[in-house]
């Protein structure tokens, strides 16, 4: 999205090694 701020045009894609749902404590695919 163009906002006019520094950083526009950059998209950060981080590998998700393990997803954790904090509220329920579920991990892995169950947390998604």
Backbone as CSV, one residue per row, in Angstrom:
resi,resn,N_x,N_y,N_z,CA_x,CA_y,CA_z,C_x,C_y,C_z
1,UNK,0.843,-1.193,0.000,0.000,0.000,0.000,0.875,1.238,0.000
2,UNK,0.477,2.243,-0.747,1.258,3.474,-0.822,0.765,4.435,0.239
3,UNK,1.645,4.795,1.152,1.247,5.690,2.235,2.029,6.980,2.209
4,UNK,3.104,7.041,1.388,3.936,8.225,1.351,5.032,8.200,2.399
5,UNK,5.074,7.155,3.184,6.082,7.044,4.231,7.287,6.255,3.751
6,UNK,8.399,6.410,4.462,9.575,5.614,4.149,9.231,4.139,4.304
7,UNK,9.678,3.338,3.350,9.397,1.910,3.405,8.355,1.493,2.385
8,UNK,7.697,2.460,1.745,6.742,2.119,0.696,7.462,1.344,-0.405
9,UNK,6.785,0.382,-0.959,7.366,-0.397,-2.035,8.138,-1.601,-1.535
10,UNK,8.277,-1.727,-0.248,8.969,-2.887,0.303,7.934,-3.841,0.880
11,UNK,8.091,-5.101,0.520,7.210,-6.127,1.062,8.093,-7.147,1.760
12,UNK,7.835,-7.364,3.018,8.634,-8.316,3.778,7.868,-9.627,3.897
13,UNK,8.501,-10.705,3.425,7.901,-12.029,3.532,8.800,-12.854,4.436
14,UNK,8.287,-13.176,5.590,9.079,-13.943,6.546,8.585,-15.384,6.576
15,UNK,9.518,-16.324,6.587,9.088,-17.725,6.681,8.464,-17.999,8.040
16,UNK,7.343,-18.675,8.026,6.677,-19.016,9.282,7.120,-20.426,9.651
17,UNK,8.014,-20.510,10.614,8.545,-21.821,10.977,7.576,-22.565,11.876
18,UNK,6.987,-21.843,12.792,5.990,-22.479,13.657,5.016,-21.428,14.137
19,UNK,3.753,-21.630,13.821,2.733,-20.686,14.253,2.249,-21.100,15.635
20,UNK,2.080,-20.120,16.484,1.601,-20.407,17.838,0.448,-19.464,18.158
21,UNK,-0.692,-20.031,18.496,-1.826,-19.215,18.924,-1.707,-19.063,20.433
22,UNK,-1.412,-17.841,20.859,-1.063,-17.616,22.258,-2.234,-17.921,23.187
23,UNK,-3.436,-17.507,22.798,-4.588,-17.674,23.694,-4.855,-19.135,24.024
24,UNK,-4.772,-19.998,22.999,-5.167,-21.386,23.210,-3.978,-22.304,23.422
25,UNK,-2.779,-21.837,23.049,-1.606,-22.675,23.202,-1.443,-23.667,22.069
26,UNK,-2.321,-23.579,21.049,-2.193,-24.473,19.907,-0.944,-24.102,19.118
27,UNK,-0.312,-25.112,18.542,0.878,-24.855,17.738,0.723,-25.514,16.379
28,UNK,1.611,-25.122,15.465,1.599,-25.724,14.141,0.354,-25.360,13.357
29,UNK,-0.098,-26.300,12.514,-1.223,-26.026,11.627,-2.516,-25.784,12.396
30,UNK,-2.643,-26.340,13.578,-3.864,-26.174,14.367,-4.065,-24.722,14.770
31,UNK,-2.961,-23.965,14.875,-3.057,-22.573,15.295,-3.482,-21.667,14.144
32,UNK,-3.388,-22.179,12.919,-3.785,-21.372,11.770,-5.249,-21.582,11.535
